[in-house]
Amino acid sequence: MTYNQPIIGSILAVRDYGTLVVIFLNMEDGRTAPIPLDKRAFGSLLEGEGSQPDELVGRRISYDGEQILFLDRECSR
């Protein structure tokens, strides 16, 4: 397993394409990065956050190529 430098930014939009969901991330350097997720993985993410897709917009995250970490949480698990 290799360590990937995480990208950090705010979620601009979430698009559902059937079996694939893409999170568009506004990175700190002004670029936009797509983060593709399997529909099941995205469902687990929503369940873990207790939110709907539109409620993710604006939230700050870190993504290392494998895991999404919400940076706006008051406490970590």
PDB file of N, CA, C and O in Angstrom:
ATOM      1  N   MET A   1       0.838  -1.175   0.000  1.00  0.00           N
ATOM      2  CA  MET A   1       0.000   0.000   0.000  1.00  0.00           C
ATOM      3  C   MET A   1       0.878   1.232   0.000  1.00  0.00           C
ATOM      4  O   MET A   1       1.809   1.333   0.799  1.00  0.00           O
ATOM      5  N   THR A   2       0.593   2.167  -0.885  1.00  0.00           N
ATOM      6  CA  THR A   2       1.370   3.389  -0.954  1.00  0.00           C
ATOM      7  C   THR A   2       0.561   4.548  -0.413  1.00  0.00           C
ATOM      8  O   THR A   2      -0.668   4.556  -0.481  1.00  0.00           O
ATOM      9  N   TYR A   3       1.263   5.519   0.121  1.00  0.00           N
ATOM     10  CA  TYR A   3       0.604   6.696   0.667  1.00  0.00           C
ATOM     11  C   TYR A   3       0.448   7.727  -0.435  1.00  0.00           C
ATOM     12  O   TYR A   3       1.415   8.051  -1.124  1.00  0.00           O
ATOM     13  N   ASN A   4      -0.756   8.244  -0.608  1.00  0.00           N
ATOM     14  CA  ASN A   4      -1.024   9.301  -1.570  1.00  0.00           C
ATOM     15  C   ASN A   4      -1.206  10.610  -0.830  1.00  0.00           C
ATOM     16  O   ASN A   4      -1.888  10.658   0.194  1.00  0.00           O
ATOM     17  N   GLN A   5      -0.598  11.673  -1.340  1.00  0.00           N
ATOM     18  CA  GLN A   5      -0.797  13.002  -0.775  1.00  0.00           C
ATOM     19  C   GLN A   5      -2.269  13.361  -0.936  1.00  0.00           C
ATOM     20  O   GLN A   5      -2.777  13.354  -2.057  1.00  0.00           O
ATOM     21  N   PRO A   6      -2.961  13.670   0.141  1.00  0.00           N
ATOM     22  CA  PRO A   6      -4.394  13.948   0.016  1.00  0.00           C
ATOM     23  C   PRO A   6      -4.660  15.277  -0.687  1.00  0.00           C
ATOM     24  O   PRO A   6      -3.862  16.213  -0.617  1.00  0.00           O
ATOM     25  N   ILE A   7      -5.800  15.331  -1.364  1.00  0.00           N
ATOM     26  CA  ILE A   7      -6.279  16.591  -1.890  1.00  0.00           C
ATOM     27  C   ILE A   7      -7.326  17.105  -0.923  1.00  0.00           C
ATOM     28  O   ILE A   7      -8.090  16.326  -0.352  1.00  0.00           O
ATOM     29  N   ILE A   8      -7.362  18.407  -0.741  1.00  0.00           N
ATOM     30  CA  ILE A   8      -8.249  19.018   0.241  1.00  0.00           C
ATOM     31  C   ILE A   8      -9.047  20.105  -0.447  1.00  0.00           C
ATOM     32  O   ILE A   8      -8.517  20.864  -1.259  1.00  0.00           O
ATOM     33  N   GLY A   9     -10.319  20.174  -0.119  1.00  0.00           N
ATOM     34  CA  GLY A   9     -11.157  21.219  -0.684  1.00  0.00           C
ATOM     35  C   GLY A   9     -12.591  21.087  -0.241  1.00  0.00           C
ATOM     36  O   GLY A   9     -12.922  20.295   0.642  1.00  0.00           O
ATOM     37  N   SER A  10     -13.442  21.883  -0.875  1.00  0.00           N
ATOM     38  CA  SER A  10     -14.867  21.898  -0.565  1.00  0.00           C
ATOM     39  C   SER A  10     -15.654  21.248  -1.689  1.00  0.00           C
ATOM     40  O   SER A  10     -15.316  21.399  -2.863  1.00  0.00           O
ATOM     41  N   ILE A  11     -16.690  20.533  -1.330  1.00  0.00           N
ATOM     42  CA  ILE A  11     -17.527  19.863  -2.320  1.00  0.00           C
ATOM     43  C   ILE A  11     -18.359  20.910  -3.054  1.00  0.00           C
ATOM     44  O   ILE A  11     -19.109  21.674  -2.445  1.00  0.00           O
ATOM     45  N   LEU A  12     -18.208  20.924  -4.380  1.00  0.00           N
ATOM     46  CA  LEU A  12     -18.972  21.841  -5.240  1.00  0.00           C
ATOM     47  C   LEU A  12     -20.306  21.244  -5.653  1.00  0.00           C
ATOM     48  O   LEU A  12     -21.333  21.923  -5.653  1.00  0.00           O
ATOM     49  N   ALA A  13     -20.276  19.956  -6.009  1.00  0.00           N
ATOM     50  CA  ALA A  13     -21.483  19.302  -6.519  1.00  0.00           C
ATOM     51  C   ALA A  13     -21.346  17.795  -6.397  1.00  0.00           C
ATOM     52  O   ALA A  13     -20.242  17.260  -6.298  1.00  0.00           O
ATOM     53  N   VAL A  14     -22.485  17.125  -6.407  1.00  0.00           N
ATOM     54  CA  VAL A  14     -22.549  15.664  -6.403  1.00  0.00           C
ATOM     55  C   VAL A  14     -23.455  15.271  -7.565  1.00  0.00           C
ATOM     56  O   VAL A  14     -24.591  15.736  -7.661  1.00  0.00           O
ATOM     57  N   ARG A  15     -22.948  14.415  -8.444  1.00  0.00           N
ATOM     58  CA  ARG A  15     -23.723  13.974  -9.601  1.00  0.00           C
ATOM     59  C   ARG A  15     -23.863  12.453  -9.589  1.00  0.00           C
ATOM     60  O   ARG A  15     -22.882  11.727  -9.430  1.00  0.00           O
ATOM     61  N   ASP A  16     -25.086  11.991  -9.757  1.00  0.00           N
ATOM     62  CA  ASP A  16     -25.393  10.562  -9.778  1.00  0.00           C
ATOM     63  C   ASP A  16     -25.553  10.125 -11.229  1.00  0.00           C
ATOM     64  O   ASP A  16     -26.419  10.625 -11.946  1.00  0.00           O
ATOM     65  N   TYR A  17     -24.700   9.177 -11.658  1.00  0.00           N
ATOM     66  CA  TYR A  17     -24.733   8.659 -13.016  1.00  0.00           C
ATOM     67  C   TYR A  17     -25.134   7.184 -13.033  1.00  0.00           C
ATOM     68  O   TYR A  17     -24.652   6.423 -13.872  1.00  0.00           O
ATOM     69  N   GLY A  18     -25.989   6.786 -12.138  1.00  0.00           N
ATOM     70  CA  GLY A  18     -26.443   5.393 -12.090  1.00  0.00           C
ATOM     71  C   GLY A  18     -25.596   4.572 -11.132  1.00  0.00           C
ATOM     72  O   GLY A  18     -25.795   4.642  -9.919  1.00  0.00           O
ATOM     73  N   THR A  19     -24.650   3.790 -11.659  1.00  0.00           N
ATOM     74  CA  THR A  19     -23.800   2.976 -10.792  1.00  0.00           C
ATOM     75  C   THR A  19     -22.581   3.748 -10.304  1.00  0.00           C
ATOM     76  O   THR A  19     -21.812   3.250  -9.481  1.00  0.00           O
ATOM     77  N   LEU A  20     -22.407   4.966 -10.814  1.00  0.00           N
ATOM     78  CA  LEU A  20     -21.269   5.805 -10.468  1.00  0.00           C
ATOM     79  C   LEU A  20     -21.766   7.149  -9.950  1.00  0.00           C
ATOM     80  O   LEU A  20     -22.675   7.748 -10.525  1.00  0.00           O
ATOM     81  N   VAL A  21     -21.163   7.614  -8.863  1.00  0.00           N
ATOM     82  CA  VAL A  21     -21.448   8.943  -8.328  1.00  0.00           C
ATOM     83  C   VAL A  21     -20.140   9.715  -8.370  1.00  0.00           C
ATOM     84  O   VAL A  21     -19.092   9.194  -7.990  1.00  0.00           O
ATOM     85  N   VAL A  22     -20.202  10.959  -8.833  1.00  0.00           N
ATOM     86  CA  VAL A  22     -19.002  11.786  -8.907  1.00  0.00           C
ATOM     87  C   VAL A  22     -19.183  12.992  -7.985  1.00  0.00           C
ATOM     88  O   VAL A  22     -20.160  13.736  -8.081  1.00  0.00           O
ATOM     89  N   ILE A  23     -18.211  13.157  -7.094  1.00  0.00           N
ATOM     90  CA  ILE A  23     -18.152  14.330  -6.229  1.00  0.00           C
ATOM     91  C   ILE A  23     -17.159  15.288  -6.874  1.00  0.00           C
ATOM     92  O   ILE A  23     -16.021  14.911  -7.155  1.00  0.00           O
ATOM     93  N   PHE A  24     -17.585  16.526  -7.109  1.00  0.00           N
ATOM     94  CA  PHE A  24     -16.687  17.537  -7.667  1.00  0.00           C
ATOM     95  C   PHE A  24     -16.163  18.384  -6.522  1.00  0.00           C
ATOM     96  O   PHE A  24     -16.923  18.960  -5.744  1.00  0.00           O
ATOM     97  N   LEU A  25     -14.837  18.442  -6.442  1.00  0.00           N
ATOM     98  CA  LEU A  25     -14.163  19.085  -5.319  1.00  0.00           C
ATOM     99  C   LEU A  25     -13.451  20.350  -5.782  1.00  0.00           C
ATOM    100  O   LEU A  25     -12.666  20.312  -6.729  1.00  0.00           O
ATOM    101  N   ASN A  26     -13.722  21.463  -5.121  1.00  0.00           N
ATOM    102  CA  ASN A  26     -13.023  22.714  -5.357  1.00  0.00           C
ATOM    103  C   ASN A  26     -11.778  22.692  -4.473  1.00  0.00           C
ATOM    104  O   ASN A  26     -11.863  22.886  -3.260  1.00  0.00           O
ATOM    105  N   MET A  27     -10.615  22.452  -5.097  1.00  0.00           N
ATOM    106  CA  MET A  27      -9.376  22.306  -4.334  1.00  0.00           C
ATOM    107  C   MET A  27      -8.841  23.670  -3.904  1.00  0.00           C
ATOM    108  O   MET A  27      -9.238  24.706  -4.438  1.00  0.00           O
ATOM    109  N   GLU A  28      -7.936  23.650  -2.933  1.00  0.00           N
ATOM    110  CA  GLU A  28      -7.396  24.873  -2.361  1.00  0.00           C
ATOM    111  C   GLU A  28      -6.637  25.728  -3.368  1.00  0.00           C
ATOM    112  O   GLU A  28      -6.514  26.939  -3.184  1.00  0.00           O
ATOM    113  N   ASP A  29      -6.125  25.106  -4.437  1.00  0.00           N
ATOM    114  CA  ASP A  29      -5.380  25.870  -5.448  1.00  0.00           C
ATOM    115  C   ASP A  29      -6.286  26.385  -6.568  1.00  0.00           C
ATOM    116  O   ASP A  29      -5.790  26.914  -7.563  1.00  0.00           O
ATOM    117  N   GLY A  30      -7.610  26.238  -6.421  1.00  0.00           N
ATOM    118  CA  GLY A  30      -8.550  26.760  -7.384  1.00  0.00           C
ATOM    119  C   GLY A  30      -8.981  25.785  -8.467  1.00  0.00           C
ATOM    120  O   GLY A  30      -9.908  26.076  -9.223  1.00  0.00           O
ATOM    121  N   ARG A  31      -8.327  24.638  -8.554  1.00  0.00           N
ATOM    122  CA  ARG A  31      -8.709  23.629  -9.547  1.00  0.00           C
ATOM    123  C   ARG A  31      -9.916  22.843  -9.047  1.00  0.00           C
ATOM    124  O   ARG A  31     -10.205  22.815  -7.850  1.00  0.00           O
ATOM    125  N   THR A  32     -10.614  22.204  -9.986  1.00  0.00           N
ATOM    126  CA  THR A  32     -11.726  21.325  -9.659  1.00  0.00           C
ATOM    127  C   THR A  32     -11.302  19.891  -9.943  1.00  0.00           C
ATOM    128  O   THR A  32     -10.774  19.588 -11.013  1.00  0.00           O
ATOM    129  N   ALA A  33     -11.537  19.017  -8.980  1.00  0.00           N
ATOM    130  CA  ALA A  33     -11.156  17.609  -9.127  1.00  0.00           C
ATOM    131  C   ALA A  33     -12.400  16.727  -9.007  1.00  0.00           C
ATOM    132  O   ALA A  33     -13.177  16.882  -8.065  1.00  0.00           O
ATOM    133  N   PRO A  34     -12.593  15.806  -9.950  1.00  0.00           N
ATOM    134  CA  PRO A  34     -13.688  14.844  -9.813  1.00  0.00           C
ATOM    135  C   PRO A  34     -13.242  13.665  -8.958  1.00  0.00           C
ATOM    136  O   PRO A  34     -12.124  13.171  -9.106  1.00  0.00           O
ATOM    137  N   ILE A  35     -14.108  13.221  -8.073  1.00  0.00           N
ATOM    138  CA  ILE A  35     -13.847  12.039  -7.250  1.00  0.00           C
ATOM    139  C   ILE A  35     -14.939  11.023  -7.568  1.00  0.00           C
ATOM    140  O   ILE A  35     -16.061  11.149  -7.079  1.00  0.00           O
ATOM    141  N   PRO A  36     -14.618  10.009  -8.387  1.00  0.00           N
ATOM    142  CA  PRO A  36     -15.633   9.002  -8.736  1.00  0.00           C
ATOM    143  C   PRO A  36     -15.761   7.952  -7.633  1.00  0.00           C
ATOM    144  O   PRO A  36     -14.765   7.476  -7.087  1.00  0.00           O
ATOM    145  N   LEU A  37     -17.000   7.608  -7.322  1.00  0.00           N
ATOM    146  CA  LEU A  37     -17.276   6.592  -6.308  1.00  0.00           C
ATOM    147  C   LEU A  37     -18.322   5.613  -6.834  1.00  0.00           C
ATOM    148  O   LEU A  37     -19.253   5.993  -7.544  1.00  0.00           O
ATOM    149  N   ASP A  38     -18.150   4.371  -6.477  1.00  0.00           N
ATOM    150  CA  ASP A  38     -19.172   3.365  -6.721  1.00  0.00           C
ATOM    151  C   ASP A  38     -20.421   3.772  -5.933  1.00  0.00           C
ATOM    152  O   ASP A  38     -20.316   4.337  -4.844  1.00  0.00           O
ATOM    153  N   LYS A  39     -21.585   3.486  -6.482  1.00  0.00           N
ATOM    154  CA  LYS A  39     -22.854   3.854  -5.839  1.00  0.00           C
ATOM    155  C   LYS A  39     -22.953   3.305  -4.409  1.00  0.00           C
ATOM    156  O   LYS A  39     -23.444   3.990  -3.512  1.00  0.00           O
ATOM    157  N   ARG A  40     -22.486   2.074  -4.202  1.00  0.00           N
ATOM    158  CA  ARG A  40     -22.529   1.480  -2.848  1.00  0.00           C
ATOM    159  C   ARG A  40     -21.624   2.225  -1.878  1.00  0.00           C
ATOM    160  O   ARG A  40     -22.006   2.486  -0.738  1.00  0.00           O
ATOM    161  N   ALA A  41     -20.430   2.563  -2.333  1.00  0.00           N
ATOM    162  CA  ALA A  41     -19.496   3.302  -1.473  1.00  0.00           C
ATOM    163  C   ALA A  41     -20.074   4.667  -1.115  1.00  0.00           C
ATOM    164  O   ALA A  41     -19.949   5.126   0.020  1.00  0.00           O
ATOM    165  N   PHE A  42     -20.704   5.307  -2.090  1.00  0.00           N
ATOM    166  CA  PHE A  42     -21.317   6.605  -1.830  1.00  0.00           C
ATOM    167  C   PHE A  42     -22.469   6.468  -0.846  1.00  0.00           C
ATOM    168  O   PHE A  42     -22.636   7.312   0.035  1.00  0.00           O
ATOM    169  N   GLY A  43     -23.267   5.407  -0.988  1.00  0.00           N
ATOM    170  CA  GLY A  43     -24.357   5.160  -0.046  1.00  0.00           C
ATOM    171  C   GLY A  43     -23.851   4.973   1.371  1.00  0.00           C
ATOM    172  O   GLY A  43     -24.464   5.458   2.322  1.00  0.00           O
ATOM    173  N   SER A  44     -22.740   4.276   1.516  1.00  0.00           N
ATOM    174  CA  SER A  44     -22.135   4.081   2.847  1.00  0.00           C
ATOM    175  C   SER A  44     -21.641   5.403   3.411  1.00  0.00           C
ATOM    176  O   SER A  44     -21.767   5.665   4.607  1.00  0.00           O
ATOM    177  N   LEU A  45     -21.076   6.235   2.538  1.00  0.00           N
ATOM    178  CA  LEU A  45     -20.608   7.557   2.958  1.00  0.00           C
ATOM    179  C   LEU A  45     -21.769   8.397   3.477  1.00  0.00           C
ATOM    180  O   LEU A  45     -21.667   9.024   4.531  1.00  0.00           O
ATOM    181  N   LEU A  46     -22.869   8.406   2.736  1.00  0.00           N
ATOM    182  CA  LEU A  46     -24.051   9.157   3.170  1.00  0.00           C
ATOM    183  C   LEU A  46     -24.598   8.627   4.491  1.00  0.00           C
ATOM    184  O   LEU A  46     -24.950   9.397   5.385  1.00  0.00           O
ATOM    185  N   GLU A  47     -24.664   7.313   4.602  1.00  0.00           N
ATOM    186  CA  GLU A  47     -25.178   6.702   5.830  1.00  0.00           C
ATOM    187  C   GLU A  47     -24.302   7.077   7.021  1.00  0.00           C
ATOM    188  O   GLU A  47     -24.809   7.398   8.096  1.00  0.00           O
ATOM    189  N   GLY A  48     -22.997   7.034   6.825  1.00  0.00           N
ATOM    190  CA  GLY A  48     -22.071   7.389   7.901  1.00  0.00           C
ATOM    191  C   GLY A  48     -22.185   8.837   8.337  1.00  0.00           C
ATOM    192  O   GLY A  48     -21.958   9.162   9.502  1.00  0.00           O
ATOM    193  N   GLU A  49     -22.538   9.710   7.395  1.00  0.00           N
ATOM    194  CA  GLU A  49     -22.687  11.131   7.699  1.00  0.00           C
ATOM    195  C   GLU A  49     -24.105  11.492   8.108  1.00  0.00           C
ATOM    196  O   GLU A  49     -24.353  12.580   8.628  1.00  0.00           O
ATOM    197  N   GLY A  50     -25.045  10.563   7.869  1.00  0.00           N
ATOM    198  CA  GLY A  50     -26.436  10.837   8.202  1.00  0.00           C
ATOM    199  C   GLY A  50     -26.992  12.002   7.399  1.00  0.00           C
ATOM    200  O   GLY A  50     -27.728  12.835   7.929  1.00  0.00           O
ATOM    201  N   SER A  51     -26.636  12.061   6.112  1.00  0.00           N
ATOM    202  CA  SER A  51     -27.074  13.186   5.302  1.00  0.00           C
ATOM    203  C   SER A  51     -27.517  12.750   3.915  1.00  0.00           C
ATOM    204  O   SER A  51     -27.350  11.596   3.520  1.00  0.00           O
ATOM    205  N   GLN A  52     -28.081  13.697   3.193  1.00  0.00           N
ATOM    206  CA  GLN A  52     -28.498  13.525   1.811  1.00  0.00           C
ATOM    207  C   GLN A  52     -27.409  14.097   0.906  1.00  0.00           C
ATOM    208  O   GLN A  52     -26.591  14.894   1.364  1.00  0.00           O
ATOM    209  N   PRO A  53     -27.383  13.706  -0.368  1.00  0.00           N
ATOM    210  CA  PRO A  53     -26.328  14.194  -1.263  1.00  0.00           C
ATOM    211  C   PRO A  53     -26.200  15.712  -1.305  1.00  0.00           C
ATOM    212  O   PRO A  53     -25.083  16.229  -1.274  1.00  0.00           O
ATOM    213  N   ASP A  54     -27.307  16.438  -1.376  1.00  0.00           N
ATOM    214  CA  ASP A  54     -27.236  17.898  -1.462  1.00  0.00           C
ATOM    215  C   ASP A  54     -26.709  18.539  -0.177  1.00  0.00           C
ATOM    216  O   ASP A  54     -26.256  19.683  -0.202  1.00  0.00           O
ATOM    217  N   GLU A  55     -26.761  17.822   0.936  1.00  0.00           N
ATOM    218  CA  GLU A  55     -26.248  18.345   2.203  1.00  0.00           C
ATOM    219  C   GLU A  55     -24.722  18.274   2.279  1.00  0.00           C
ATOM    220  O   GLU A  55     -24.119  18.851   3.184  1.00  0.00           O
ATOM    221  N   LEU A  56     -24.098  17.572   1.340  1.00  0.00           N
ATOM    222  CA  LEU A  56     -22.633  17.484   1.312  1.00  0.00           C
ATOM    223  C   LEU A  56     -21.993  18.708   0.662  1.00  0.00           C
ATOM    224  O   LEU A  56     -20.832  19.018   0.925  1.00  0.00           O
ATOM    225  N   VAL A  57     -22.745  19.398  -0.180  1.00  0.00           N
ATOM    226  CA  VAL A  57     -22.214  20.561  -0.893  1.00  0.00           C
ATOM    227  C   VAL A  57     -21.751  21.616   0.116  1.00  0.00           C
ATOM    228  O   VAL A  57     -22.479  21.992   1.034  1.00  0.00           O
ATOM    229  N   GLY A  58     -20.519  22.075  -0.089  1.00  0.00           N
ATOM    230  CA  GLY A  58     -19.935  23.081   0.791  1.00  0.00           C
ATOM    231  C   GLY A  58     -19.064  22.512   1.895  1.00  0.00           C
ATOM    232  O   GLY A  58     -18.299  23.250   2.515  1.00  0.00           O
ATOM    233  N   ARG A  59     -19.163  21.223   2.153  1.00  0.00           N
ATOM    234  CA  ARG A  59     -18.357  20.618   3.226  1.00  0.00           C
ATOM    235  C   ARG A  59     -16.922  20.414   2.783  1.00  0.00           C
ATOM    236  O   ARG A  59     -16.667  20.079   1.627  1.00  0.00           O
ATOM    237  N   ARG A  60     -15.990  20.614   3.690  1.00  0.00           N
ATOM    238  CA  ARG A  60     -14.558  20.432   3.405  1.00  0.00           C
ATOM    239  C   ARG A  60     -14.172  18.983   3.654  1.00  0.00           C
ATOM    240  O   ARG A  60     -14.537  18.382   4.665  1.00  0.00           O
ATOM    241  N   ILE A  61     -13.420  18.439   2.697  1.00  0.00           N
ATOM    242  CA  ILE A  61     -12.969  17.063   2.817  1.00  0.00           C
ATOM    243  C   ILE A  61     -11.502  16.948   2.435  1.00  0.00           C
ATOM    244  O   ILE A  61     -10.912  17.842   1.829  1.00  0.00           O
ATOM    245  N   SER A  62     -10.949  15.821   2.812  1.00  0.00           N
ATOM    246  CA  SER A  62      -9.622  15.399   2.378  1.00  0.00           C
ATOM    247  C   SER A  62      -9.819  14.045   1.714  1.00  0.00           C
ATOM    248  O   SER A  62     -10.548  13.194   2.224  1.00  0.00           O
ATOM    249  N   TYR A  63      -9.157  13.847   0.556  1.00  0.00           N
ATOM    250  CA  TYR A  63      -9.297  12.588  -0.176  1.00  0.00           C
ATOM    251  C   TYR A  63      -7.907  12.123  -0.597  1.00  0.00           C
ATOM    252  O   TYR A  63      -7.180  12.856  -1.267  1.00  0.00           O
ATOM    253  N   ASP A  64      -7.538  10.900  -0.203  1.00  0.00           N
ATOM    254  CA  ASP A  64      -6.201  10.379  -0.493  1.00  0.00           C
ATOM    255  C   ASP A  64      -6.192   9.331  -1.605  1.00  0.00           C
ATOM    256  O   ASP A  64      -5.201   8.623  -1.786  1.00  0.00           O
ATOM    257  N   GLY A  65      -7.283   9.234  -2.340  1.00  0.00           N
ATOM    258  CA  GLY A  65      -7.385   8.229  -3.389  1.00  0.00           C
ATOM    259  C   GLY A  65      -8.114   6.986  -2.939  1.00  0.00           C
ATOM    260  O   GLY A  65      -8.509   6.159  -3.762  1.00  0.00           O
ATOM    261  N   GLU A  66      -8.295   6.846  -1.638  1.00  0.00           N
ATOM    262  CA  GLU A  66      -9.003   5.693  -1.081  1.00  0.00           C
ATOM    263  C   GLU A  66     -10.094   6.094  -0.106  1.00  0.00           C
ATOM    264  O   GLU A  66     -11.177   5.509  -0.109  1.00  0.00           O
ATOM    265  N   GLN A  67      -9.819   7.083   0.725  1.00  0.00           N
ATOM    266  CA  GLN A  67     -10.765   7.454   1.778  1.00  0.00           C
ATOM    267  C   GLN A  67     -11.090   8.935   1.728  1.00  0.00           C
ATOM    268  O   GLN A  67     -10.245   9.772   1.413  1.00  0.00           O
ATOM    269  N   ILE A  68     -12.351   9.232   2.050  1.00  0.00           N
ATOM    270  CA  ILE A  68     -12.785  10.611   2.213  1.00  0.00           C
ATOM    271  C   ILE A  68     -12.889  10.875   3.705  1.00  0.00           C
ATOM    272  O   ILE A  68     -13.523  10.119   4.441  1.00  0.00           O
ATOM    273  N   LEU A  69     -12.262  11.952   4.139  1.00  0.00           N
ATOM    274  CA  LEU A  69     -12.308  12.368   5.536  1.00  0.00           C
ATOM    275  C   LEU A  69     -12.952  13.745   5.585  1.00  0.00           C
ATOM    276  O   LEU A  69     -12.475  14.683   4.946  1.00  0.00           O
ATOM    277  N   PHE A  70     -14.023  13.865   6.336  1.00  0.00           N
ATOM    278  CA  PHE A  70     -14.683  15.163   6.486  1.00  0.00           C
ATOM    279  C   PHE A  70     -13.902  15.982   7.500  1.00  0.00           C
ATOM    280  O   PHE A  70     -13.695  15.548   8.633  1.00  0.00           O
ATOM    281  N   LEU A  71     -13.471  17.161   7.091  1.00  0.00           N
ATOM    282  CA  LEU A  71     -12.631  18.011   7.937  1.00  0.00           C
ATOM    283  C   LEU A  71     -13.440  18.956   8.800  1.00  0.00           C
ATOM    284  O   LEU A  71     -12.884  19.617   9.677  1.00  0.00           O
ATOM    285  N   ASP A  72     -14.735  19.034   8.570  1.00  0.00           N
ATOM    286  CA  ASP A  72     -15.570  19.950   9.337  1.00  0.00           C
ATOM    287  C   ASP A  72     -16.278  19.284  10.507  1.00  0.00           C
ATOM    288  O   ASP A  72     -17.178  19.871  11.107  1.00  0.00           O
ATOM    289  N   ARG A  73     -15.880  18.077  10.827  1.00  0.00           N
ATOM    290  CA  ARG A  73     -16.472  17.381  11.977  1.00  0.00           C
ATOM    291  C   ARG A  73     -15.956  17.996  13.265  1.00  0.00           C
ATOM    292  O   ARG A  73     -14.804  18.421  13.351  1.00  0.00           O
ATOM    293  N   GLU A  74     -16.821  18.037  14.260  1.00  0.00           N
ATOM    294  CA  GLU A  74     -16.417  18.546  15.571  1.00  0.00           C
ATOM    295  C   GLU A  74     -15.582  17.525  16.328  1.00  0.00           C
ATOM    296  O   GLU A  74     -14.715  17.889  17.122  1.00  0.00           O
ATOM    297  N   CYS A  75     -15.843  16.249  16.081  1.00  0.00           N
ATOM    298  CA  CYS A  75     -15.062  15.203  16.728  1.00  0.00           C
ATOM    299  C   CYS A  75     -14.863  14.074  15.729  1.00  0.00           C
ATOM    300  O   CYS A  75     -15.686  13.865  14.838  1.00  0.00           O
ATOM    301  N   SER A  76     -13.777  13.359  15.885  1.00  0.00           N
ATOM    302  CA  SER A  76     -13.522  12.240  14.968  1.00  0.00           C
ATOM    303  C   SER A  76     -13.988  10.949  15.609  1.00  0.00           C
ATOM    304  O   SER A  76     -14.178  10.863  16.822  1.00  0.00           O
ATOM    305  N   ARG A  77     -14.172   9.925  14.743  1.00  0.00           N
ATOM    306  CA  ARG A  77     -14.621   8.628  15.252  1.00  0.00           C
ATOM    307  C   ARG A  77     -13.471   7.839  15.791  1.00  0.00           C
ATOM    308  O   ARG A  77     -13.659   6.718  16.263  1.00  0.00           O
TER     309      ARG A  77
END
